[in-house]
Amino acid sequence: MDILTLMKSQHCRIIPAGQRIAAQDGTREMYILLGGNAEAFVVQQGGLASAGVLKMGATFGAKEFLWGDVSTVYRAKDDVCVYVITERSIEELMTSQPLIMLDLLRDATAPIRTSQPVVAAPQQRQATFVTPPQRSPAVRQTIVPVQETKPARTLFTAPTAGIAQALRDAKNASEAVHRDTGGATVRVLKEGFFPEGHKGYHESINPDFTQFVYDKEYQCPCCSKPFKDKRIFQSKLSIAAPVRYDMREFFVDFTPEWYDVVTCPHCFFSMLTSYFSDTKNFFRVRARQGLGEVLDKVALDFEQERDLEQVFARHYLALASVAGYVNQKQLIAKLWGNISWLYEDAQDKEMEKFAACKAADAYIDVFQSTTPTAEQEQIICMTISGMLFRAERKSEIRRWLFNVKVSKEGKRFYADLADGLMEKIKG
């Protein structure tokens, strides 16, 4: 089954976890599961009996579509992406993907066997996927509503001609970057890519950095194209100073934040190195939508050696790309933390405060919405304290330092960091 081809169709739908997968307006639909896991339940007296979990590539709903059978209920176990087949689109699928139609016919004639006792019927929950309020003209062409299941949200397609044209424009603009901006690697095409107050930082890379990185082959999880980018030789790094109160690490002759984000040169999808290739909890259609908000605003020149401005651009592209991940809050917090340190390196105090404030709020959100271990809680609270200190929100720091110090199962190292920051505040 060509999942990638189906993902590019306008008939894709995102269904949030816990919601029933069904048409509720009298039409009939059958489905192909393109991402995530779904559950099947057989309707029995007194409730529903589990009939198993459906994995990526599974076809289902054919009995309901062909025979009007209502004995099986399907629910999204986690956020899923499904290809929706309706009476209008079935002929298209029969022509283009006959083997998939064969799978659907097999599904229509296969018996459903329950694997668990009868359970209460699953309740639907309101969809939580939020469409960004504004879109560029190029991106509007890529967001195509099709018949939706209430309370399901708008359906999204993969980037088509609109974003492709935006990418071509960006590529053409990037060819003029070196000539027009004195060798810089980033050109802003429209306002709104960088936050207000960002001044442009064209500091060249430290030549010593190159000995700590190597070329690595990647395959972009968003556009599936291969490319090369730099990766850090972790074994070559030597600690230059103790961990700081905001959990920043310092190394001899190297600043890891310069290489902490991988960027695809084909579609500009960007993410922290440790998460770039982890597609277990990744939704391509969401990532493309988030990235589509900024594609026509910036051009990058990958031919030149990266400078500090490109490092900033990679981080802001990553902030747009987090829409495709389940653990968005943690990624946003980490990215804003990196950005605050980069502004510190650029000696821009106002933007450093701005980004540190963003990082503090993001880590507070992580703290309030997760259940960390004792040590993880200390790290989060210490990071919040350090970012608040750098954002000059000193009146909010003590409660977070208190959490670090009173943790019974935590580590003394973090309690000592908390003591050090407390002394710094008093001084």
Sequence and secondary structure as in RCSB ss.txt:
>XXXX:A:sequence
MDILTLMKSQHCRIIPAGQRIAAQDGTREMYILLGGNAEAFVVQQGGLASAGVLKMGATFGAKEFLWGDVSTVYR
AKDDVCVYVITERSIEELMTSQPLIMLDLLRDATAPIRTSQPVVAAPQQRQATFVTPPQRSPAVRQTIVPVQETK
PARTLFTAPTAGIAQALRDAKNASEAVHRDTGGATVRVLKEGFFPEGHKGYHESINPDFTQFVYDKEYQCPCCSK
PFKDKRIFQSKLSIAAPVRYDMREFFVDFTPEWYDVVTCPHCFFSMLTSYFSDTKNFFRVRARQGLGEVLDKVAL
DFEQERDLEQVFARHYLALASVAGYVNQKQLIAKLWGNISWLYEDAQDKEMEKFAACKAADAYIDVFQSTTPTAE
QEQIICMTISGMLFRAERKSEIRRWLFNVKVSKEGKRFYADLADGLMEKIKG
>XXXX:A:secstr
  HHHHHTSTTEEEE TT B S  SS   EEEEEES EEEEEEETTEEEEEEEE TT EE HHHHHH   SEEEE
ESSSEEEEEE TTTHHHHHHH HHHHHHHHHHHHS     S EE             S   HHHHTT       T
T         HHHHHHHHHHHHHHHTHHHHTTT SEEE STTSS TT      B  GGGGGGEEEEEEE TTT  
EEEEEEE GGG  EEE   TT   EETTB GGGGSEEE TTT  EEEHHHHT  TTB HHHHHHHHHTTGGGEEE
 SSS  BHHHHHHHHHHHHHHGGGBS HHHHHHHHHHHHHHHHHHTT HHHHHHHHHHHHHHHHHHHHH    HH
HHHHHHHHHHHHHHHTT GGGHHHHHHHHHH TTS HHHHHHHHHHHHHHH 
